[in-house]
Each structure stands twice: as C-alpha cells, then as structure tokens.
Amino acid sequence: MQTPVPTDATAGYSPWRAAKFYVPLVIQAASQSLTYPLVASIVSHGKNGVVDLAAFAQGQAVMFMIGALGGGLLTTGMVFGRDAEGFRQFKRLNLWMCVALAVLQALACLHPFDKLVFRKLLGLVAPMDETAREVLFLSIPLQIFFFLRNPALVALYNARASAAANWATLCRITLTACLAPLFVRLGWVGHLMGTLAMTGPVIVETVLAQWLATPYIRSLAAADGQPVRFKTQFLFTVPLSFGGVLLSIAGVMIGAFIAHAAEAARMLPIHYVTMGVVNPVGFAALRMQAVVLAFPPSDRRDHAVFKFALAAGLLLAVFPLVGQIPSVAKWYFGEIQNVPLADIPLAMRAMLLISVLPIIQSLRGHAEGLAAWRKRPNAILAGQAVNLASLVCALFAMLTLGVPGYLMGVIAILIAVTMTLVTIRMGLVWAEMEDAFDRGPRGLRSAEG
C-alpha cells in the first residue's frame, strides 16, 4: 500500500498558494545566472586569459542551442506526466531526446562538422576554434545530466513542491561558489577545469532533485481512461522545442545589429550590462507558465491567475527601477561593471526603458501556460516565430533610422515580446472559436490544433 505524500497539490487556487509555488521559481531562475560568472573566473585565469573565456562561451552557446531542441520537455511533463503511465511515457521521451541530442553534440565535435560549426558559422580562428570544440565535447555529460534532471523537476512542480526543486538548485550554486575560488587557488584553471567545475555541481543537483522527487513519483495514481501515448507527447514537444531554438538565435541577432551601429564598441557593453540585470528578472517572470499549469483555470471566466501574473510582473519591475537611484547606478555600472562614467547615464536610460519588460514577460508566461494547458503548442510556436521576425524587423528599422545602439536592443526586445504576447492571445481566441463551433483539434486530436 502506497503511503500518501503530504501535499496541497490538489488544492484550489489562492494568492498565498500561488505565491508559495512561484517565489521559489523566481529565486531559482534569478540565482542560476550566478553560476556562469563563477565558472568564468576559473576559465579567464587560464594561459590564454579572456581569449579562452570567449572560446569557452562559444562552446557553451552551441551546447545550449542543441539543448534548446528539448526545451519543451518540462512543459510536456507538466501537462501529461500527472499520472503514473503519463509520467512513464514522459521519462521515455526525455531519455530518447537526451540520447539523440548527446549524439548530435558529439557529431558537432567531429571532423568535418567541427570546422563547419566553429570556423564557418561562428568564425573562430585558431586556437579558439579548438578550445570551443573541446568545451563542447567535454560538456556532453553536462547536457545529459540537465536532461536527467527533467523528470524530477516535473514531479516536484506537479506536486507544487517548487521549494524542494529550489533547494536542489541552491545547492548547485553554493557548491559552484565554493569550487570556483578553490580551483583558482590550486591553479586548476582554464577551459577544461571550468567545464569540470560546471558539470560536478549539476550532477549533485540532479541526484538531490531525484531523491526529493522519489516520494511524489511513487504516489502517482493510475491513469483515468486511455493513457497518453509516446507519439502524442513527442508531437506536443516538437513545436515548443523548436520555438526555444528560435529564441536562442535572437540574442545573436541583437549583437550583430548593434555591431553595425555607430560607436559599436561603446554601445555593445552598455546593452549587455543592462540585459545582465534584466534577463534574470525577465526569465523569472516567464516562470508564470508553471503557475498556470499548477493552478489551471476552473473555467473560461476564471481570471484569478491572470491578476496574479499582472501583480507579479509589477513587483518584478521594481528591480530594474532600482538602477535609477544615482548612488546604486554609480556603484553597479561604474564600480562593478567598469562602465565609463560618461556612459552611466546611457545605461540608466536603457534600464528605465526596459523596466516594463517583466510585466510583459509575466503576461506572456501566463498566455503560454494557458496555451499549454489547452494543448495548443502551435500557438506558442507561432508567438516565438513572430518574436524573432518582429525583433529582426525592429532592429533593421532602427539601424536604418540611426537609433543609438544602446537603445536598439532594448526597444527591439520590448516590441518582440509584445508581439509574442499578442500572437499567443490571438491563437487562444482562435482555439475558443473552434471550440464554440464544436470543431475538434486536428492532427493530434485532443493534443494539438
């Protein structure tokens, strides 16, 4: 006889329950960005200094772009992995995609594909291309453990035990923070040691998350009715994952356009310093998708989670606004990020403009959560495709009009995210029209329209 796990996973929505679930996700999303600067300190102390760091970043970027092909798995698991059979099929899908993408990552390191990736596409010259190739190859275990972590996170999120998942991530960050200065002191530096320092803590996080999730996995009930097939979950994941690839390209596009603007060497650092603050907050706002899936609306008129998303976005918008305090701006931009004194007002202006991003991102996360709950991943894919298209159009227009480079990126991001939100909402309206005319979704039947 199974012992029931004490959880309020079946309780209805309340602002307190939603906040208790969401706050750990916010902390997790924001704190994960701390690990990369820590590892960077190990790499930059290598024999080639910042040259090795640049190559390390390129190798990691390729790894994350490959991993983005499985970016829809967490959402798929939260939708279909709520019973024992659905969860078993999700674990099978996750393992198949893990193996396939690990093989793809290995192939990208072999001749002649390595020359195509690192020299032709990324434009790296020796020895940077070889360093980036080694980083990508040695990061295969890292990629595998990121995927092996997915089932545990799905089980914890579906049980609304996000705090447990957060503890696992905080352990990874704490371990990385301890290893970074130790490696530098012992002389274990360079891109190889940096990859090791990143992989070890992820293994610990994965094992800890699996241990914490075990009681919830064992307590999953049998499926009511016909179980969701492997093929259905795969076809649900594909558009979500492809959209993640499109989003990973967006950051590259912004840098490329700013590089062609006036005073590019001055404008690019301001953009990256500004987004270094806003990106973790924006990513935290997007976790609203998980809140919707954890507290789905009871009917079409249930707007309680929408109000929660709006309130959360407004609260998160306060963090970028702190940069408008002169003493804070001088300390962060000037002392921490080494921005020239004359450029601090530009960084403050960009930060003020982008401060509305958490609000839009939170509402976008809410819309994506609704689309996933209604099993309409194509609405999310359409929104992400529009994101990239509108981003490029906005950047091209601003480059033509001579908009300063430090504003080009933030304005383009705001336009792209707003268009994404509008597109997903339009997809949801279309879905309601289909339902009103009793027209069932096509192709995947109950899984996709």
C-alpha positions in Angstrom: 0.0 0.0 0.0 1.4 3.4 -1.0 1.9 6.0 1.7 0.2 9.3 0.6 2.6 12.2 0.3 1.5 15.2 2.3 1.0 17.9 -0.3 -1.6 20.5 -1.3 -1.1 19.6 -4.9 -4.9 19.2 -5.4 -6.0 22.3 -3.5 -7.6 25.2 -5.4 -6.0 28.5 -6.3 -5.4 31.1 -3.7 -2.9 34.0 -3.9 -1.0 32.5 -1.0 -0.7 29.1 -2.6 0.3 30.6 -5.9 2.9 32.8 -4.2 4.3 29.9 -2.2 4.7 28.0 -5.5 6.0 30.9 -7.6 8.5 32.6 -5.3 10.9 29.6 -5.3 10.7 29.5 -9.1 11.7 33.2 -9.1 14.6 32.6 -6.8 15.7 29.6 -8.8 15.5 31.5 -12.2 17.4 34.5 -10.9 20.1 32.6 -8.9 21.0 30.2 -11.8 22.6 33.2 -13.6 25.2 33.4 -10.8 27.0 30.1 -11.7 28.3 31.3 -15.1 30.4 34.3 -13.7 31.8 32.0 -11.1 32.9 29.5 -13.7 34.2 32.3 -15.9 36.7 33.3 -13.2 38.2 29.8 -13.5 38.4 29.9 -17.3 39.8 33.5 -17.5 42.8 32.6 -15.3 43.9 30.1 -17.9 47.0 30.5 -20.1 45.2 32.4 -22.8 43.1 34.6 -20.4 40.0 36.2 -21.8 40.6 34.5 -25.2 39.9 31.1 -23.6 36.9 32.6 -21.9 35.5 33.8 -25.2 36.0 30.4 -26.8 34.5 28.7 -23.7 31.4 30.9 -24.0 31.1 29.9 -27.7 31.3 26.2 -26.9 28.7 26.6 -24.2 26.5 28.6 -26.5 26.5 25.7 -29.0 25.7 23.3 -26.2 22.7 25.3 -25.0 21.5 25.8 -28.6 21.5 22.0 -29.0 19.8 21.6 -25.6 17.1 24.0 -26.7 15.8 21.3 -29.0 14.5 19.7 -25.8 13.4 22.9 -24.3 9.7 22.0 -24.3 10.1 18.8 -22.2 9.3 20.4 -18.8 6.1 21.8 -20.2 5.2 18.5 -21.8 5.8 16.7 -18.5 3.7 19.2 -16.5 0.8 18.6 -19.0 1.0 14.9 -19.5 3.0 13.5 -16.5 0.3 13.8 -13.9 -0.4 10.1 -13.6 1.9 7.0 -13.5 1.6 6.0 -17.1 1.8 9.5 -18.5 4.9 10.1 -16.4 6.5 6.8 -17.6 5.9 7.8 -21.2 7.4 11.3 -20.4 10.5 9.7 -18.9 10.9 7.5 -22.0 10.6 10.6 -24.3 13.0 12.6 -22.2 15.6 9.7 -22.3 15.2 9.3 -26.1 15.7 13.0 -26.7 18.7 13.1 -24.2 20.4 10.3 -26.2 19.6 11.9 -29.6 20.9 15.3 -28.6 24.0 13.9 -26.9 24.9 12.1 -30.1 24.2 15.3 -32.1 26.5 17.2 -29.7 29.3 14.6 -30.2 28.9 14.8 -34.0 29.4 18.6 -33.9 32.8 17.9 -32.4 34.0 15.5 -35.1 35.6 16.3 -38.5 34.3 17.8 -40.8 31.3 19.1 -38.7 33.6 20.8 -36.2 35.1 23.1 -38.9 31.7 23.9 -40.2 30.3 24.8 -36.7 33.3 26.7 -35.2 35.1 28.2 -38.2 32.4 28.7 -40.8 29.4 29.5 -38.7 31.0 31.1 -35.6 34.0 32.5 -37.4 36.5 31.4 -34.7 40.2 31.2 -35.6 42.9 29.0 -34.0 43.3 28.3 -31.2 39.8 29.5 -30.2 38.1 27.0 -32.5 39.9 24.1 -30.9 39.2 25.3 -27.4 35.5 25.8 -28.2 35.3 22.3 -29.7 36.9 20.7 -26.6 34.5 22.6 -24.4 31.5 21.3 -26.4 32.8 17.7 -26.3 33.5 17.8 -22.6 30.1 19.3 -21.9 28.3 16.2 -23.2 27.9 14.8 -19.6 26.6 18.3 -18.5 24.0 18.1 -21.3 23.0 14.6 -20.2 22.5 15.5 -16.6 20.5 18.6 -17.5 18.1 16.2 -19.3 18.2 13.5 -16.5 17.1 16.3 -14.1 13.8 16.9 -16.0 11.6 14.1 -14.7 12.4 15.0 -11.1 11.6 18.7 -11.7 8.3 17.7 -13.4 7.3 15.6 -10.4 8.2 18.3 -8.0 6.4 21.1 -10.0 3.3 19.0 -10.5 3.2 18.3 -6.7 3.7 22.1 -6.2 6.9 21.3 -4.3 8.9 24.0 -6.1 10.7 24.9 -2.9 12.3 21.4 -2.9 13.5 21.9 -6.5 14.8 25.3 -5.4 16.9 23.8 -2.7 18.5 21.4 -5.2 19.4 24.4 -7.4 20.7 26.4 -4.5 23.0 23.5 -3.5 24.4 23.5 -7.0 25.1 27.3 -6.8 26.6 27.0 -3.4 28.9 24.2 -4.5 30.0 26.2 -7.6 30.7 29.2 -5.4 32.9 27.0 -3.2 34.7 25.3 -6.1 35.5 28.5 -8.1 37.9 30.2 -5.7 39.3 26.8 -4.7 40.2 25.9 -8.3 41.8 29.2 -8.9 43.9 29.0 -5.6 45.0 25.4 -6.5 45.9 26.5 -10.1 43.2 24.3 -11.6 42.3 26.9 -14.3 41.4 27.1 -17.9 38.6 25.8 -20.0 38.9 22.2 -19.0 38.7 22.9 -15.3 35.9 25.4 -16.0 33.9 22.6 -17.7 34.5 20.3 -14.7 33.5 22.9 -12.2 30.2 23.4 -14.0 29.5 19.7 -14.5 30.1 18.4 -11.0 27.6 20.6 -9.2 24.9 19.8 -11.9 25.4 16.1 -11.1 24.9 16.8 -7.4 21.8 18.9 -8.2 20.3 16.1 -10.4 20.9 13.4 -7.7 19.4 15.6 -5.0 16.4 16.5 -7.1 15.7 12.9 -7.9 15.9 11.9 -4.3 13.5 14.7 -3.3 11.1 13.7 -6.1 11.0 10.0 -5.4 8.1 10.1 -2.9 6.0 12.1 -5.3 6.7 9.8 -8.2 5.8 6.7 -6.2 2.5 8.3 -5.2 1.3 9.0 -8.8 -2.1 7.5 -9.4 -3.0 5.2 -12.3 -4.3 6.9 -15.5 -8.0 7.6 -15.8 -9.0 6.3 -19.2 -6.7 5.8 -22.1 -3.1 6.8 -21.3 -1.4 9.5 -23.5 0.9 7.9 -26.0 4.6 8.5 -26.5 3.9 9.8 -30.0 1.4 12.4 -28.7 3.9 13.7 -26.1 6.6 13.9 -28.8 4.5 15.8 -31.2 3.4 18.2 -28.4 7.1 18.8 -27.5 8.4 19.5 -31.0 6.8 22.9 -31.6 7.7 24.1 -28.1 11.3 23.0 -28.5 11.7 24.5 -32.0 10.5 27.8 -30.6 13.2 27.6 -28.0 15.8 27.4 -30.8 14.3 30.5 -32.4 14.6 32.4 -29.1 18.3 31.3 -28.7 19.0 32.9 -32.1 17.5 36.2 -31.0 20.4 37.2 -28.7 22.9 36.6 -31.5 20.8 38.8 -33.9 20.8 41.7 -31.4 24.6 41.7 -31.0 25.0 41.5 -34.8 22.9 44.6 -35.5 24.4 46.7 -32.7 27.8 45.8 -34.0 26.8 47.6 -37.2 25.6 50.7 -35.4 27.6 53.8 -34.7 30.2 53.5 -31.9 29.5 49.8 -31.6 32.5 49.2 -29.3 30.9 51.6 -26.8 27.2 50.6 -27.3 27.6 46.8 -27.0 28.9 46.8 -23.4 26.1 49.1 -22.3 23.5 46.7 -23.9 25.0 43.6 -22.3 25.4 45.2 -18.9 21.8 46.4 -18.9 20.5 43.0 -20.0 22.6 41.2 -17.5 20.3 42.7 -14.8 17.1 42.4 -16.7 17.5 38.9 -18.2 17.3 37.0 -14.9 14.2 39.1 -13.9 12.5 38.5 -17.3 13.3 34.8 -17.1 11.8 34.7 -13.6 8.6 36.4 -14.9 8.3 33.8 -17.7 8.0 31.1 -15.0 4.4 32.2 -14.7 3.8 29.5 -17.2 4.4 26.9 -14.5 2.0 28.7 -12.2 -0.8 28.4 -14.7 -0.2 24.7 -15.2 -0.1 24.2 -11.4 -3.3 26.2 -10.9 -5.3 25.9 -14.2 -8.4 28.0 -14.5 -11.6 26.3 -13.5 -13.5 27.8 -16.5 -13.0 30.4 -19.3 -14.1 33.2 -17.0 -11.5 32.4 -14.3 -9.0 35.3 -14.4 -7.5 34.8 -10.9 -4.1 33.7 -12.1 -4.1 36.5 -14.7 -4.4 39.0 -11.9 -1.7 37.2 -10.0 0.6 37.4 -13.1 0.0 41.1 -13.5 0.7 41.8 -9.9 3.9 39.6 -10.0 5.1 41.5 -13.2 4.6 44.8 -11.5 6.6 43.7 -8.4 9.4 42.3 -10.5 9.6 45.6 -12.5 10.8 47.3 -9.3 14.2 45.6 -9.6 15.3 47.3 -12.8 13.9 50.6 -11.5 16.4 50.4 -8.6 19.0 51.3 -11.2 17.6 54.8 -11.4 18.9 55.6 -8.0 22.1 57.6 -8.8 24.2 56.0 -6.0 23.1 52.5 -7.0 23.8 53.2 -10.7 27.2 54.6 -9.9 28.1 51.6 -7.8 26.8 48.9 -10.1 27.5 50.3 -13.5 30.7 52.1 -12.6 32.4 50.1 -9.9 31.1 46.6 -10.5 30.8 46.6 -14.3 33.5 49.2 -15.0 31.3 51.2 -17.3 32.9 54.6 -18.1 31.5 57.5 -16.1 30.2 59.2 -19.2 28.2 56.1 -20.2 26.4 55.5 -16.9 23.5 57.9 -17.8 23.0 55.9 -21.0 22.9 52.6 -19.1 20.4 54.2 -16.7 18.2 55.3 -19.6 18.2 51.9 -21.2 17.4 50.3 -17.8 14.5 52.7 -17.3 13.1 51.8 -20.7 13.4 48.0 -20.3 11.8 48.1 -16.8 8.4 47.3 -18.3 9.8 44.0 -19.7 9.0 41.9 -16.5 5.3 42.9 -16.8 5.0 41.9 -20.4 7.0 38.7 -19.8 4.8 37.7 -16.9 1.6 38.2 -19.0 3.3 36.3 -21.8 4.2 33.4 -19.4 0.5 33.4 -18.4 -0.6 33.2 -22.0 1.9 30.4 -22.8 0.7 28.5 -19.7 -2.9 28.7 -21.0 -1.9 27.5 -24.4 0.0 24.5 -23.0 -3.0 23.7 -20.6 -5.4 23.8 -23.6 -2.9 21.7 -25.6 -2.2 24.3 -28.2 1.6 24.3 -28.5 1.4 25.7 -32.1 0.1 29.0 -30.5 3.3 29.2 -28.5 5.5 28.3 -31.6 3.7 31.0 -33.6 4.4 33.5 -30.9 8.1 32.6 -30.8 8.4 32.8 -34.6 6.8 36.2 -34.5 9.2 37.2 -31.7 12.2 36.5 -34.0 10.6 38.1 -37.0 9.5 41.3 -35.3 12.9 41.5 -33.5 14.8 41.5 -36.8 12.4 43.9 -38.4 12.6 46.3 -35.5 16.4 46.1 -35.4 16.6 46.7 -39.2 14.3 49.7 -39.0 16.3 51.3 -36.0 19.6 50.7 -37.7 18.3 52.5 -40.8 16.9 55.4 -38.7 20.2 55.7 -36.8 18.8 54.9 -33.3 21.7 54.7 -30.8 23.0 51.2 -30.3 22.4 51.1 -26.6 18.7 51.6 -27.2 18.3 49.4 -30.3 18.4 46.1 -28.3 16.0 47.1 -25.5 13.4 48.7 -27.9 13.6 45.7 -30.2 13.1 43.3 -27.3 10.1 45.2 -26.0 8.5 45.2 -29.4 9.2 41.5 -30.0 7.9 40.3 -26.6 4.7 42.4 -27.0 4.1 40.9 -30.4 4.7 37.4 -29.0 2.1 38.1 -26.3 -0.4 39.4 -28.9 0.2 36.4 -31.2 -0.3 33.8 -28.5 -3.5 35.5 -27.3 -4.8 35.5 -30.9 -4.1 31.8 -31.0 -6.1 31.3 -27.8 -9.0 33.3 -29.3 -8.9 31.1 -32.4 -9.0 28.0 -30.2 -12.1 29.3 -28.4 -13.7 29.9 -31.8 -13.0 26.3 -32.8 -14.5 25.0 -29.5 -17.5 27.2 -30.0 -18.2 25.6 -33.3 -17.5 22.1 -31.9 -14.6 21.7 -34.2 -12.1 19.4 -32.6 -8.3 20.0 -33.0 -6.8 18.3 -36.0 -3.7 16.2 -36.4 -3.0 15.3 -32.7 -6.8 15.1 -32.0 -7.0 16.1 -28.3 -3.4 17.1 -28.1 -3.0 19.7 -30.7 -4.9 22.0 -33.0 
